[in-house]
Amino acid sequence: MALDVAARRDFAAAVREFAERECGTREQRVALTGGETEAHSPELYAKLAALGWIGVAMPEEYGGGGGGLTDACVLLEELAYGQVPVFALGISMIAAKAVEKFGTERQRDDLIGGFCRGEISSVAMSEPESGSDVGSLRCRAERHGEEFVLNGQKTWISCAHYADRMLLVCRTDSSGSKHDGITMLTVPLPTEGVTVRGIDTLGGREVNDVYFTDAAVPADNVIGTVGGAWGQLMAGLNFERITCAAIFLGKARRAFDDTLAYVRQRKQFGRPIGSFQVLRHRLADLATELECCRALVYDLAARVDADPGTQRAREASMAKLKVTETAKRISIEGMQMFGGAGYTTEYDIERHLRGNIISTVFAGTSEIQREIIAGSYGL
């Protein structure tokens, strides 16, 4: 069942304590991420699964905690604030939620149960010529007896290099509109004919190209209905945007707190630089933006929990837009306040900048979020 207010407060405190103990120092985080070349630590992910936290928002009958979206947001925010390198959690949660909503009972038992035990999923939508325009995807799945045979390419696929399975969005029919003939199915990894190749980024090894060459998967791996995944996808994107907002709320808080600590102790002209009005007022504005973000994320999560059947696409896009733009702004402003020290690897602010600057691109760019919001008003 969903946690009450007191239990959520205790849960958040427990996650903070875990983060401080397991990766509270730069040295610990470097060791856990191969010198900050990886965004995910299998070791810490396994510990979270053993604690039962990963499945906090999944149904109890499949091994989860029975909580709601608010509980998931608490977990994701605090892990992000604590800089716990478990990049795969948010992605795997999105895949598990799709199975919960559209999968068969067998799929729920297998895939959600696996997620709660610590299995990792990636989600494959984007292609070289299909990014913001998801409906233009071309990666194909053709039915051959009791199997689907996959051919094509996906790109920017998070976590694919250590995933146990992939939730693939592909085309099974091209005869209708671009939103028809799209299907979701799960692909176990490794599978013959599936090749994963890493893409180097500012954040290290996070995303991949994935190639399908006559890769076969059972027909009963389809999630939902064949050719009917567009509506499923839209529902999933709303969940993704809210959880993305929770993650970057945590990251924004961390960048703010690190900046605040620095300007309190760094002295110039005989006094802490945070005492100068130009920085005091800048920090006051950023703190106000953070509180707006927090209110938006948790008010929306509470409304979704109260009425899970409502899409709330407008509000999900607002949350994703507002929080990620704020996280990016705080990181940039923070580096400016650090001065030259912010450009060094001695301080985490440069890592915050590299990690947060991409937030306004993935899970739907800020431009796409604005289009969705404007469109919801008939514009």
GIFEN-V237132 format. One record per residue. N is the residue number from 1. SS is DSSP state (h for helix, s for strand, l for the rest). PHI is phi as a letter, one per 20 degrees, with the letter a starting at -180 (* if undefined). NEAR is the number of other C-alpha atoms within 8 Angstrom. Layout:
<<N/SS/PHI/NEAR> <N/SS/PHI/NEAR>>
This chain:
<<1/l/*/6> <2/l/f/8> <3/l/f/9> <4/l/e/6> <5/h/f/6> <6/h/f/7> <7/h/f/8> <8/h/f/11> <9/h/f/8> <10/h/f/8> <11/h/f/10> <12/h/g/11> <13/h/f/8> <14/h/f/8> <15/h/f/11> <16/h/f/11> <17/h/f/8> <18/h/g/8> <19/h/f/13> <20/h/f/10> <21/h/f/7> <22/h/e/8> <23/h/b/12> <24/l/f/11> <25/l/d/7> <26/h/f/7> <27/h/f/6> <28/h/f/10> <29/h/f/14> <30/h/f/10> <31/h/f/9> <32/h/f/11> <33/l/c/13> <34/l/l/8> <35/l/m/9> <36/l/m/11> <37/l/e/9> <38/s/c/12> <39/l/e/13> <40/s/c/10> <41/l/d/11> <42/h/g/7> <43/h/f/7> <44/h/f/11> <45/h/f/12> <46/h/f/9> <47/h/f/8> <48/h/f/11> <49/h/f/13> <50/h/f/9> <51/h/f/7> <52/l/n/12> <53/l/e/10> <54/l/g/12> <55/l/e/12> <56/l/g/13> <57/l/d/13> <58/l/d/15> <59/l/f/10> <60/h/f/8> <61/h/f/5> <62/h/d/11> <63/l/n/12> <64/l/e/15> <65/l/e/13> <66/l/m/11> <67/l/e/14> <68/l/d/12> <69/h/f/11> <70/h/g/11> <71/h/f/13> <72/h/f/12> <73/h/f/13> <74/h/g/12> <75/h/f/12> <76/h/f/13> <77/h/f/14> <78/h/f/12> <79/h/f/14> <80/h/f/12> <81/h/f/12> <82/l/f/13> <83/l/l/10> <84/l/f/11> <85/l/f/11> <86/s/c/11> <87/l/g/9> <88/h/f/12> <89/h/f/10> <90/h/f/10> <91/h/f/13> <92/h/f/13> <93/h/f/9> <94/h/f/11> <95/h/f/12> <96/h/f/11> <97/h/f/10> <98/h/f/11> <99/h/f/14> <100/h/g/9> <101/h/e/6> <102/h/c/9> <103/l/e/12> <104/l/f/9> <105/h/f/6> <106/h/f/7> <107/h/f/10> <108/h/f/13> <109/h/f/10> <110/h/f/8> <111/h/e/10> <112/h/f/15> <113/h/g/12> <114/h/f/10> <115/h/g/15> <116/h/f/15> <117/l/e/10> <118/l/o/12> <119/l/f/9> <120/l/d/12> <121/s/c/16> <122/s/d/16> <123/s/c/13> <124/s/d/11> <125/l/c/12> <126/l/f/12> <127/s/c/13> <128/l/g/8> <129/l/d/6> <130/s/b/11> <131/l/d/8> <132/l/f/7> <133/l/e/7> <134/h/f/9> <135/h/f/7> <136/h/e/8> <137/l/f/13> <138/l/c/8> <139/l/g/12> <140/s/d/11> <141/s/c/11> <142/s/d/8> <143/s/f/10> <144/s/c/7> <145/l/m/5> <146/l/e/8> <147/s/c/10> <148/s/d/13> <149/s/d/13> <150/s/d/13> <151/s/b/12> <152/s/p/10> <153/s/c/11> <154/s/d/14> <155/l/b/13> <156/l/m/10> <157/l/e/15> <158/l/f/11> <159/l/m/14> <160/h/f/13> <161/h/f/8> <162/h/c/6> <163/l/e/12> <164/l/e/10> <165/s/b/12> <166/s/c/14> <167/s/e/13> <168/s/e/11> <169/s/d/12> <170/s/b/13> <171/s/d/14> <172/l/d/13> <173/l/b/9> <174/l/d/9> <175/l/e/5> <176/l/d/8> <177/l/f/7> <178/l/f/8> <179/l/e/8> <180/l/e/11> <181/l/m/16> <182/s/d/15> <183/s/c/16> <184/s/d/14> <185/s/b/10> <186/s/e/11> <187/s/c/11> <188/s/f/8> <189/l/c/8> <190/l/f/7> <191/l/c/9> <192/l/g/6> <193/l/n/10> <194/s/d/11> <195/s/d/7> <196/s/d/10> <197/s/c/8> <198/s/f/10> <199/s/d/10> <200/s/f/8> <201/s/c/8> <202/l/g/6> <203/l/e/11> <204/s/n/10> <205/s/e/11> <206/s/c/13> <207/s/c/14> <208/s/b/15> <209/s/e/13> <210/s/c/13> <211/s/d/12> <212/s/d/12> <213/s/c/9> <214/s/l/8> <215/s/e/12> <216/s/d/11> <217/s/c/9> <218/s/g/8> <219/h/f/9> <220/h/e/5> <221/h/e/9> <222/s/f/11> <223/s/e/12> <224/l/n/11> <225/l/d/9> <226/l/f/11> <227/l/n/11> <228/s/d/12> <229/h/e/14> <230/h/f/10> <231/h/f/7> <232/h/f/11> <233/h/f/8> <234/h/f/8> <235/h/f/9> <236/h/f/11> <237/h/f/9> <238/h/f/13> <239/h/f/10> <240/h/g/10> <241/h/f/14> <242/h/f/14> <243/h/f/12> <244/h/f/11> <245/h/f/13> <246/h/f/13> <247/h/f/13> <248/h/f/15> <249/h/f/15> <250/h/f/15> <251/h/f/15> <252/h/f/16> <253/h/g/10> <254/h/f/10> <255/h/f/14> <256/h/f/13> <257/h/f/8> <258/h/f/10> <259/h/f/13> <260/h/g/10> <261/h/f/8> <262/h/f/9> <263/h/f/13> <264/h/f/10> <265/h/d/8> <266/l/f/8> <267/s/d/9> <268/s/b/7> <269/l/l/4> <270/l/n/5> <271/s/b/7> <272/s/g/12> <273/h/f/12> <274/h/f/10> <275/h/e/9> <276/l/f/8> <277/h/g/7> <278/h/f/6> <279/h/e/11> <280/h/g/10> <281/h/f/8> <282/h/f/8> <283/h/f/9> <284/h/f/8> <285/h/f/8> <286/h/f/11> <287/h/f/9> <288/h/f/8> <289/h/f/9> <290/h/f/13> <291/h/f/8> <292/h/f/8> <293/h/f/12> <294/h/f/9> <295/h/f/8> <296/h/f/9> <297/h/f/12> <298/h/f/10> <299/h/f/8> <300/h/f/10> <301/h/f/12> <302/h/f/10> <303/h/f/8> <304/h/f/12> <305/h/f/10> <306/h/f/6> <307/l/b/7> <308/l/f/7> <309/l/f/5> <310/l/e/6> <311/l/f/7> <312/l/l/8> <313/h/f/8> <314/h/g/9> <315/h/f/9> <316/h/f/13> <317/h/f/15> <318/h/f/11> <319/h/f/14> <320/h/f/13> <321/h/f/12> <322/h/f/9> <323/h/f/14> <324/h/f/14> <325/h/f/11> <326/h/f/12> <327/h/f/16> <328/h/f/14> <329/h/f/8> <330/h/f/12> <331/h/f/16> <332/h/f/9> <333/h/f/8> <334/h/f/13> <335/h/f/14> <336/h/f/8> <337/h/f/10> <338/h/f/11> <339/h/m/8> <340/h/f/6> <341/h/f/8> <342/h/f/14> <343/h/e/8> <344/l/e/8> <345/l/e/8> <346/l/f/5> <347/l/d/8> <348/l/f/8> <349/h/f/13> <350/h/f/12> <351/h/f/9> <352/h/f/11> <353/h/f/12> <354/h/f/10> <355/h/f/10> <356/h/e/14> <357/l/f/10> <358/l/e/8> <359/l/f/13> <360/l/e/13> <361/l/d/8> <362/l/e/7> <363/l/m/9> <364/l/n/10> <365/l/f/10> <366/h/g/10> <367/h/f/6> <368/h/f/9> <369/h/f/13> <370/h/f/11> <371/h/f/8> <372/h/f/11> <373/h/f/12> <374/h/f/9> <375/h/f/8> <376/h/f/8> <377/l/e/6> <378/l/m/5> <379/l/e/5>>
